[in-house]
Amino acid sequence: MGGISGARAYTPRGRTIREERDAAPRGAEQRRTPRSTRSGDPFRPALQVLDGGRAGASRAARRDAPAAGRGGVVRTVAPRGPAGDEPPPRRRTTPRAPRRTDRPAARRPSRKPPRPPKLADPRLRLRLGTALTLALFAAIGIRLVFLQAVDTPAYAGGGVADRTRTVELPAPRGAIYDRTGAPLAHSVEARYVFADPTMIEDRAATAKALSPLLGVPVSKLTDLMAPRKLENGNQSRFEYLARGVEIPTAKQVLALELPGIGVHRDERREVPGGDLAANLIGFTSDDMVGLEGLEARYNQQLAGQDGKRVYEAGLGDLAAPIPGGYSKTTPAKPGSSMKLTIDRDLQFHTQQVLSTAMKPHKGSTAAAIILDVPTGEVLTQASNPTYDAAKPIPSDPVAREDVATSFVVDPGSVHKAITYGAALQEGVITKDTAFPVANSIKMGDTWFSDTHPANGREMSVSGMLAYSSNVGTITIADWLGRDRLIDYQKRFGLGQPTGEGMPGEASGRLLPPDEWSGSSYGSVPIGHSVDATPLQMAAAYNAIANNGTYVQPHLVKEMIGPDGRTIPGPAPVTRSVLSPQNAAALRTMLEAVTTVKDATGTAAAIPGYRVAGKTGTGWRLVDGVKQRGEVASFIGMAPAEKPRYVIAVFAYTPEGGGGGAIAAPAFRDIMEFTLRHDRVPPSAGGSAPKFVVYPR
């Protein structure tokens, strides 16, 4: 049903061939046309193909046969032969039998047109495709927004890091000046030589070419130029090869035109005086970081804050800043400069005196301090041995120590001035006190004797100081009492750092009351069983010279900002220890040390000036353990009637030596030069008063 086989039995008018033939007039002849060789049936060729090309006889037989089961439809298409060979149409020779009247005429069967195949609904597919497309574009859009808005810093930062270069901009380090503005240490322009390991073609050849210019071994340069990875996984593009290179040398490096080697601005620390105040100043590293001394203590103020320049650069032959690319510069902030209380001329002379005095003594250590009495400013703080701060690496660490603040000693007899000052202030004695003094005295299980025996004679307190009587001093301390003596030791500044500004200052130690034994009542008053530094003892004598007022010693006079503004140093701590009258009385008593015949400090006397002071012989302590040898000391002031300066000299000699033999002459040379340097007039009253050692 519905195929071409069903349509081939019908004419274009919808009737069968037989119906057409019956409807035609009988005897009518078939009309001929020029194309008479062809059959008039338009379906004949197609039906012939469908019949497999069989002969017309078989089809004719089928045509003449009744159309059983096909509604009387027969095929009337004859086979087509070759052109020109088609036989003439056959004529019917016998009349057609009359149609049977008892059978109704054949009717055309009714046929419903075939239904077209039912297709799927396209609207569902369109909706589904649209939804999927929109979802895909939405996912892409959301991902793009996420990348642009959320992950932008990470992706942008990763990309920039691969193509940016960073150049450090060192902050100029502040200078260190003496009190007159003369530079003790300052920075000068220099260059640093660096390497980009990723661009070096031949490390061995490059190191060999640079080694003579930079003074760095070839092996070290080769290691510095070796490729290495940074923490972020990228290859290092910058390695220092040398710092503080002089500008002419840097130009020679550039002239070599070595791949991966560059030069940039740097600074180098210069110390014009070499070893002048080197133990105070200290030194810096190649990175301009303070390592010792004041350079380390005030590194934050001196160093400033480094800047940097970050910029985009090309690769390979185009390794240069990209015009219009990323570029950010953070300017460097210069450090502040520092003006000290040190006087360069006095410092130089003091160091010369110490060097001369200590040269004959191997393994010796010495310190000398000059204090300005009313202000507590440290004018000189010299150490021996010393070193060249401009070239600190080859030096001995011991030579770099500041002896004045790190050298802990048993001060010995210089401590007696504290005992006598406490007794005066507490009214135990006066400057005219005298009493019999035995040759020795026993405290606990220990005997203490004098080097100048009094043989029981009455002795003045001035004479006791002149001859450094242990027995007389212990007797006065016994009258004073342990607790009051400890209290005055603290008032004079013992047992705690002075805080003058040097790093690592020792605090010393006072013997606590609960640790006193019977012998302590004899040893402590004369300066044993006491740990102190030379600076602490100098500050104590400065209180005596300053009419009984203690002034904290200090080194920093002022700070000078990058803009030139000055900031005064911290105000020193002051406190009253003695009354002016008792301080003046004690100074007079101390003058006997330099004026009385055969006194211990006559070598410290200066013609034309009244000098008050005290000698001492103590021990050196290392971690509380007494070392062999002796520490000779002399602390004095001049002019005694109105002191301008206090000078303390301490000298440790492993083979021993008295304070009057080494320290007193050194004190005299330093004080005499200081008085002339500052044009201090001689004492108005001339010589010191006459002292009577043995009144009876």
C-alpha positions in Angstrom: 0.0 0.0 0.0 1.3 3.4 -0.9 4.2 2.0 -3.1 4.9 2.6 -6.8 3.7 -0.9 -7.5 0.2 0.2 -6.4 0.3 3.3 -8.5 1.5 1.8 -11.8 -1.9 0.4 -12.7 -3.5 3.8 -12.7 -3.7 6.4 -15.3 -3.1 10.1 -14.5 -6.9 10.5 -14.4 -7.2 8.1 -11.6 -8.8 5.1 -13.7 -7.2 1.9 -14.7 -6.1 1.2 -18.2 -8.9 -1.2 -18.7 -11.4 1.4 -17.6 -9.9 3.8 -20.0 -10.0 1.3 -22.8 -13.7 0.4 -22.1 -14.6 4.0 -22.1 -13.0 4.7 -25.4 -15.2 4.3 -28.6 -15.0 0.9 -30.1 -13.0 0.5 -33.2 -11.2 3.6 -32.6 -7.6 3.4 -33.7 -4.8 4.3 -31.6 -3.5 7.7 -32.5 0.0 7.8 -33.8 2.5 10.4 -33.0 5.9 10.9 -34.3 7.1 9.0 -31.3 5.0 6.0 -32.3 7.7 3.6 -31.6 7.1 4.1 -27.9 4.2 2.9 -25.9 1.7 5.4 -24.8 1.9 4.2 -21.3 4.1 6.6 -19.5 4.8 4.1 -16.7 6.1 1.4 -19.0 9.8 2.1 -18.6 9.5 2.3 -14.9 7.4 -0.9 -14.7 9.9 -2.7 -17.0 12.6 -1.9 -14.6 10.6 -3.1 -11.7 9.8 -6.3 -13.5 13.5 -7.1 -13.9 13.4 -6.6 -17.8 11.4 -9.8 -18.5 9.8 -10.3 -21.9 6.5 -8.7 -22.9 4.9 -12.1 -23.2 5.0 -12.8 -19.6 3.7 -9.4 -18.8 1.0 -9.8 -21.5 -0.1 -13.0 -19.9 -0.3 -11.3 -16.6 -2.2 -8.4 -18.3 -4.8 -10.8 -19.9 -5.2 -12.8 -16.6 -7.8 -11.7 -14.3 -6.7 -9.3 -11.7 -7.5 -11.5 -8.8 -7.2 -9.8 -5.5 -6.3 -6.6 -7.2 -9.7 -5.1 -7.9 -9.6 -5.9 -11.6 -6.5 -3.9 -12.3 -4.2 -5.4 -14.9 -1.0 -4.3 -16.4 -1.2 -3.0 -20.0 2.4 -1.8 -20.4 4.2 -3.8 -23.2 7.9 -4.2 -23.1 9.9 -1.7 -25.0 12.2 -3.0 -27.7 15.0 -1.4 -29.6 14.3 1.7 -31.6 12.9 0.8 -35.0 12.3 -2.9 -34.1 9.1 -2.4 -32.2 6.3 -4.4 -33.8 3.1 -2.6 -34.7 0.4 -2.6 -32.2 -1.6 -5.6 -32.0 -5.2 -5.3 -33.1 -8.0 -7.1 -31.5 -9.5 -9.5 -34.1 -12.4 -10.8 -32.1 -15.0 -8.7 -30.6 -14.8 -8.1 -26.9 -17.2 -10.1 -24.9 -20.1 -8.1 -23.6 -19.7 -7.0 -20.0 -21.6 -9.1 -17.6 -24.6 -7.4 -16.4 -25.0 -9.5 -13.3 -21.8 -8.2 -11.9 -21.5 -4.6 -11.0 -18.9 -2.6 -12.6 -15.6 -2.7 -10.9 -15.2 0.0 -8.5 -12.1 1.8 -7.6 -11.1 0.8 -4.1 -11.0 3.6 -1.7 -7.5 4.3 -0.4 -6.5 6.6 2.5 -3.4 8.6 1.8 -0.5 7.2 3.7 0.3 9.1 6.9 3.7 10.7 7.0 6.1 9.4 9.6 5.6 11.0 12.9 8.7 13.1 13.7 10.0 14.1 17.2 9.0 17.5 18.6 11.9 19.9 17.6 10.9 22.4 20.3 12.2 20.1 23.0 15.5 19.7 21.3 15.8 23.4 20.8 15.1 24.1 24.4 17.6 21.5 25.6 20.4 22.8 23.2 19.8 26.4 24.2 20.0 25.5 27.9 23.2 23.6 27.5 24.7 26.4 25.4 23.8 29.0 28.0 25.2 26.9 30.8 28.5 26.5 28.9 28.8 30.2 28.3 27.8 31.0 31.9 30.5 28.7 33.2 33.1 30.3 31.0 32.0 33.8 32.0 32.1 32.9 35.7 35.6 31.5 35.3 36.8 34.6 33.5 35.4 36.8 36.2 37.0 34.7 38.9 40.4 34.9 37.1 40.1 38.6 36.5 38.8 39.6 39.9 39.9 37.0 42.5 43.1 35.4 41.1 44.4 38.5 39.4 47.1 39.3 42.1 48.4 35.8 42.1 48.7 35.4 38.4 49.9 38.9 37.8 52.4 38.6 40.6 53.7 35.4 39.2 54.1 36.8 35.8 55.8 40.0 37.0 58.2 38.1 39.2 59.5 36.3 36.1 60.3 39.5 34.2 61.2 42.0 36.9 64.5 42.9 38.3 65.2 44.4 41.8 68.1 46.7 42.5 68.8 47.6 46.1 69.3 51.3 46.9 71.5 51.4 50.0 70.7 54.1 52.5 73.7 56.3 53.2 74.9 55.4 56.7 75.3 58.3 59.2 78.7 59.5 60.3 80.2 59.5 63.7 81.8 62.8 64.8 83.8 63.9 67.7 82.7 66.9 69.9 84.2 69.4 67.4 82.6 67.9 64.3 85.7 66.1 63.1 84.7 62.7 61.5 85.7 59.6 63.4 83.9 57.3 61.0 81.9 58.1 57.9 80.8 56.6 54.6 82.2 57.4 51.2 80.8 56.6 47.8 82.0 53.3 46.3 80.8 50.5 44.1 79.7 46.9 44.5 80.3 44.3 41.9 77.5 41.7 41.4 76.9 38.7 39.2 73.8 37.4 37.4 74.5 33.6 37.5 72.0 32.9 34.7 73.9 35.1 32.2 77.5 34.0 33.0 78.9 31.9 30.2 82.2 30.7 31.7 82.4 30.9 35.5 86.0 29.8 35.8 87.3 32.3 33.3 85.1 35.1 34.8 86.4 34.4 38.3 90.0 34.3 37.1 89.6 37.7 35.4 87.9 39.4 38.5 90.1 37.9 41.3 93.1 40.3 40.9 90.9 43.3 40.8 88.6 42.4 43.7 91.1 40.7 45.9 88.8 37.7 46.3 90.0 34.1 45.7 89.0 32.5 42.5 87.4 29.6 44.3 85.2 31.9 46.3 84.1 33.9 43.2 83.3 30.7 41.4 81.1 29.5 44.2 79.3 32.9 44.4 78.6 32.8 40.7 77.1 29.3 40.8 73.4 29.0 39.9 71.0 28.7 42.8 67.3 28.8 43.4 65.5 31.3 45.6 62.8 30.4 48.1 60.1 31.1 45.4 61.7 28.5 43.1 63.1 31.1 40.6 66.7 31.2 39.7 68.8 33.8 41.5 69.6 36.8 39.2 71.8 38.7 41.7 74.8 37.8 43.8 77.3 40.1 45.5 80.9 39.5 44.5 82.5 42.5 46.3 81.3 45.4 48.4 82.9 48.8 48.9 85.0 48.6 45.7 86.8 51.8 44.9 85.5 53.7 41.9 88.6 53.3 39.7 88.6 49.6 40.3 85.0 49.4 39.4 85.7 51.1 36.1 88.3 48.4 35.4 85.8 45.7 36.0 83.3 47.3 33.6 86.1 47.6 31.0 86.3 43.8 30.9 82.8 43.5 29.6 82.2 40.2 31.2 78.7 38.7 30.6 76.6 38.6 33.7 78.9 40.9 35.7 77.6 44.4 36.7 78.6 47.3 38.9 76.3 49.5 41.0 76.6 52.3 43.5 77.6 51.4 47.0 79.3 52.9 50.1 82.4 52.1 52.1 83.0 52.9 55.8 86.1 54.9 56.4 87.8 55.5 59.7 90.2 58.4 59.1 92.0 57.9 62.4 92.6 54.1 61.9 92.9 53.0 65.5 91.7 56.4 66.9 88.9 55.5 69.4 88.5 52.2 67.5 87.5 50.3 70.6 84.7 52.8 71.1 83.5 53.2 67.5 83.6 49.6 66.4 83.1 48.6 62.8 80.5 47.5 60.3 80.1 44.6 57.9 80.3 44.9 54.1 76.5 45.4 54.2 76.9 48.4 56.5 75.6 46.7 59.6 77.2 47.6 62.8 79.0 44.7 64.4 80.8 46.1 67.4 81.1 49.3 69.5 78.9 52.3 68.9 78.3 51.2 65.3 76.5 48.2 66.7 74.8 49.9 69.7 73.3 52.7 67.5 73.0 50.7 64.3 69.3 51.4 63.8 69.8 55.2 64.0 72.9 55.2 61.8 71.8 52.8 59.2 68.7 54.5 58.0 66.4 52.5 55.7 67.4 51.0 52.4 65.3 51.6 49.3 64.9 49.6 46.1 64.0 49.8 42.5 61.8 47.1 40.9 61.4 47.3 37.1 60.5 45.1 34.1 63.4 44.0 31.9 63.8 41.9 28.8 65.7 38.7 28.5 68.9 37.7 26.8 70.3 40.5 24.7 67.3 42.7 25.7 68.1 42.6 29.4 67.3 46.3 29.9 64.4 48.2 31.4 61.3 48.0 29.3 60.1 51.4 28.3 56.6 51.9 29.7 56.8 48.7 31.7 56.4 48.1 35.4 58.7 50.3 37.5 58.6 51.2 41.1 61.2 53.0 43.1 61.3 53.3 46.9 63.8 56.0 47.9 66.4 55.2 50.5 66.1 57.1 53.8 69.6 58.2 55.0 70.6 57.4 58.5 71.2 59.9 61.3 74.7 61.0 62.3 76.0 61.0 65.8 78.2 63.5 67.6 80.1 62.1 70.5 81.5 63.8 73.6 85.0 62.5 72.6 87.7 65.0 71.9 89.8 63.7 69.0 93.0 65.4 70.1 92.7 64.2 73.8 91.9 60.7 72.6 94.9 60.5 70.3 97.3 61.7 73.1 95.8 59.4 75.7 96.3 56.4 73.4 99.9 57.4 72.7 100.6 57.6 76.5 99.0 54.2 77.1 100.9 52.6 74.2 104.2 53.9 75.5 103.6 52.9 79.1 102.4 49.4 78.3 104.8 48.5 75.6 107.4 46.9 77.9 104.8 44.7 79.5 103.8 41.8 77.4 100.2 40.6 77.6 99.2 43.8 79.4 95.8 45.6 79.2 95.2 49.2 80.0 92.4 51.8 80.0 92.3 55.6 80.4 89.2 57.7 80.9 88.8 61.5 80.9 85.6 62.9 82.3 84.3 66.5 82.1 83.4 67.1 85.8 80.3 69.2 85.6 78.6 67.5 82.7 79.8 63.9 83.0 80.8 63.9 79.3 83.4 61.3 78.4 86.2 63.2 76.7 88.5 60.2 76.3 88.0 56.5 76.6 91.1 54.7 75.4 92.1 51.1 75.5 95.3 49.2 75.0 95.8 47.0 73.0 93.7 48.5 70.1 93.2 47.8 66.4 92.6 49.5 63.1 88.8 49.9 62.8 89.2 50.4 59.0 90.6 46.8 58.7 89.1 44.9 61.7 89.1 41.4 60.3 92.8 40.5 60.9 92.7 41.9 64.5 92.6 39.9 67.7 89.1 39.9 69.4 90.8 40.8 72.7 92.3 43.9 71.1 88.8 45.0 70.1 87.4 45.1 73.6 86.6 48.4 75.3 88.6 47.9 78.5 86.9 50.8 80.3 83.5 49.1 80.3 84.3 45.4 80.0 87.4 45.0 82.2 86.2 43.9 85.7 88.8 44.4 88.4 89.2 44.3 92.1 89.8 48.1 92.4 92.0 47.9 95.5 92.9 51.1 97.3 91.2 53.5 94.9 88.0 52.2 96.6 89.2 53.8 99.9 87.9 57.2 98.8 84.4 55.8 98.9 84.9 54.5 102.4 86.3 57.9 103.6 83.5 59.8 101.8 80.8 57.7 103.4 82.4 58.3 106.9 82.6 62.0 106.3 79.0 62.2 105.2 77.8 60.1 108.1 79.8 62.2 110.6 82.0 59.3 111.6 85.1 61.3 110.9 86.2 64.8 109.9 89.1 66.0 107.8 91.0 66.6 111.0 90.3 63.2 112.6 93.4 61.3 113.9 93.8 58.1 115.9 96.5 55.5 116.7 97.0 53.0 113.9 98.6 49.6 114.5 100.7 47.8 112.0 98.1 45.2 111.4 94.6 44.2 112.2 92.7 40.9 112.2 89.2 40.7 110.8 87.7 37.2 111.0 90.5 34.8 110.3 92.6 37.2 108.2 95.3 39.7 109.1 95.6 43.0 107.2 98.8 45.0 107.3 100.2 48.3 106.1 103.0 48.9 103.7 103.9 52.0 105.7 103.8 50.8 109.4 102.6 53.5 111.9 103.8 51.4 114.8 100.8 52.5 116.9 101.3 56.2 116.4 98.5 58.6 116.0 97.8 59.1 112.3 95.7 61.7 110.5 93.1 60.6 108.0 95.0 62.6 105.3 98.1 60.6 106.2 96.1 57.4 106.1 95.2 58.2 102.5 98.7 59.4 101.6 100.2 56.1 102.8 97.2 54.0 101.8 96.8 52.6 105.3 94.7 49.4 105.3 94.5 49.3 109.1 93.2 52.9 109.4 90.7 52.4 106.6 89.3 49.2 108.1 89.0 50.8 111.5 86.9 53.7 110.0 84.8 51.3 108.1 84.1 49.3 111.3 82.9 52.5 112.9 80.7 53.2 109.8 79.1 49.8 109.7 78.5 47.3 106.9 75.1 48.4 105.8 76.0 52.1 105.5 79.1 51.2 103.5 77.1 49.1 101.1 74.6 51.9 100.7 77.3 54.4 99.7 78.8 52.0 97.3 75.5 52.0 95.5 75.2 55.7 95.7 78.6 56.1 94.1 77.4 53.9 91.2 79.0 50.5 91.9 77.2 47.3 91.2 75.3 48.5 88.1 76.2 49.6 84.6 76.8 53.3 84.1 74.7 53.3 80.9 77.1 55.5 79.1 76.1 54.0 75.7 78.6 51.2 75.1 77.2 47.8 74.3 78.0 44.9 76.6 79.0 47.1 79.6 79.7 45.0 82.7 77.8 45.8 85.8 80.4 44.7 88.4 79.2 43.2 91.7 78.9 44.2 95.3 79.1 41.6 98.0 75.6 41.1 99.4 75.3 41.5 103.2 74.3 37.8 103.7 77.6 36.8 102.0 79.8 38.8 104.3 82.2 36.8 106.4 84.5 38.0 109.2 87.3 38.8 106.7 84.9 40.7 104.5 84.8 43.5 107.1 88.5 43.9 106.4 88.6 43.3 102.6 85.6 45.3 101.3 86.6 48.7 102.8 90.0 48.6 101.1 88.6 47.6 97.7 88.7 43.8 97.7 85.8 41.5 97.4 84.4 44.2 95.1 84.0 43.9 91.4 84.0 47.2 89.4 85.0 48.5 86.0 87.4 51.4 85.4 84.5 53.6 84.2 82.5 52.9 87.3 85.4 54.0 89.5 86.0 57.1 87.4 82.3 58.1 87.7 82.6 57.7 91.5 85.6 60.1 91.7 83.7 62.5 89.4 81.0 62.7 92.1 83.7 63.8 94.6 85.0 66.4 92.1 81.5 67.6 91.3 80.8 68.8 94.9 79.3 65.5 95.8 76.8 65.1 92.9 76.9 62.0 90.8 76.5 62.6 87.1 76.1 59.7 84.8 78.9 59.4 82.3 77.8 59.5 78.7 79.3 59.4 75.2 76.5 60.7 72.9 76.3 64.5 72.8 73.6 64.8 70.1 72.1 63.1 67.1 72.0 64.8 63.7 69.1 63.9 61.5 69.3 63.6 57.6 67.7 67.0 57.4 70.4 68.6 59.6 68.3 69.0 62.7 70.0 68.1 65.9 68.5 66.1 68.8 70.4 66.3 72.1 71.4 63.1 73.7 69.5 61.8 76.7 70.0 63.9 79.8 72.4 62.1 82.3 71.1 60.7 85.5 72.2 62.8 88.5 72.0 62.3 92.3 73.5 63.7 95.4 76.0 61.5 97.2 77.9 63.9 99.4 77.4 67.4 100.6 79.5 70.0 98.9 81.4 70.6 102.1 82.2 67.0 102.7 83.2 66.6 99.0 85.6 69.5 99.3 87.0 68.1 102.5 87.6 64.7 100.8 89.3 66.4 97.9 91.7 68.2 100.3 92.4 64.9 102.0 93.2 63.3 98.6 95.7 66.0 97.8 97.9 64.5 100.4 98.4 61.5 98.1 100.3 63.6 95.6 102.1 66.0 98.0 103.2 64.2 101.2 106.7 62.9 101.1 107.0 59.3 100.2 103.2 59.1 99.5 102.0 56.6 97.0 101.0 59.1 94.3 103.7 61.8 94.2 104.4 60.7 90.6 101.1 62.1 89.6 101.8 65.7 90.8 101.7 68.5 88.1 103.7 71.7 88.8 101.4 74.7 89.1 98.3 72.6 89.6 96.8 71.1 92.7 96.1 67.5 92.1 93.9 65.2 94.2 93.8 61.5 93.7 94.4 58.0 94.9 96.5 55.1 93.8 95.4 51.5 93.9 96.6 48.0 93.4 94.1 45.3 92.7 93.4 42.1 90.8 91.9 41.2 87.6 88.8 39.0 87.7 87.5 36.8 84.9 84.1 35.2 85.6 84.8 35.9 89.3 88.1 34.1 89.3 91.3 36.1 90.3 94.0 36.1 87.6 97.7 36.2 88.1 99.4 39.6 88.1 98.1 43.0 89.3 96.0 45.9 88.3 97.7 49.2 88.9 95.5 52.3 89.0 95.4 56.0 89.7 92.3 58.2 89.7 92.7 61.9 90.1 91.3 65.3 89.5 92.7 68.8 88.8 92.7 71.6 89.7 91.8 70.1 93.1 90.2 73.4 94.4 87.7 73.4 91.5 88.2 70.3 89.4 87.7 70.5 85.6 88.6 66.9 84.8 88.8 63.5 86.3 91.2 61.0 84.8 91.3 57.3 85.6 94.2 55.1 84.5 94.1 51.3 85.0 96.9 49.0 83.8 96.9 45.2 84.2 100.3 43.6 84.0 100.7 39.8 84.4 104.0 40.2 86.1 102.7 42.8 88.6 103.6 46.4 89.3 102.4 49.1 91.7 99.9 51.8 90.9 102.5 54.5 91.5 105.0 52.9 89.1 102.8 52.8 86.0 99.4 54.4 86.4 100.5 57.6 88.2 103.0 58.8 85.6 100.5 58.0 82.8 97.9 60.1 84.7 100.3 63.0 85.0 101.1 63.0 81.3 97.5 62.8 80.2 96.2 65.4 82.7 99.0 67.9 82.0 98.3 67.7 78.2 94.5 68.1 78.9 94.9 71.2 81.0 97.1 72.8 78.4 94.9 71.8 75.6 91.9 73.5 77.1 94.0 76.4 78.5 93.0 75.8 82.1 94.9 78.3 84.3 97.1 77.0 87.1 95.7 76.8 90.6 95.1 80.3 92.1 96.4 79.3 95.5 99.6 77.8 94.2 100.5 74.6 96.1 98.4 72.3 98.2 98.1 72.8 101.9 100.7 71.2 104.3 99.6 67.9 105.7 100.7 66.3 108.9 100.7 62.5 108.8 101.6 61.9 112.5 100.2 64.7 114.6 101.8 63.1 117.7 
